Amino acid sequence: MSKRGYDFRDPIIQKVVEKFISRSDVGFNKYKVTLDEDSKSINEWLNNIQEELYVYCIKAKRHQS
């Protein structure tokens, strides 16, 4: 793993990068592989995306009012 230090001129971009790093840590701790190392098929990846989006769409619709 490489570690790089960055000076961010934009605090919003810094927050986005921090979120990506945090989410990567959660995924790695849960599955013990990086996204790069994960050998799922494209169909498996698309199913994962579909399932996640479906859950969030239902949640959003419930709070629409």
Sequence and secondary structure as in RCSB ss.txt:
>XXXX:A:sequence
MSKRGYDFRDPIIQKVVEKFISRSDVGFNKYKVTLDEDSKSINEWLNNIQEELYVYCIKAKRHQS
>XXXX:A:secstr
        S HHHHHHHHHHHHHHHHHHHHHSS TTT    HHHHHHHHHHHHHHHHHHHHHT  
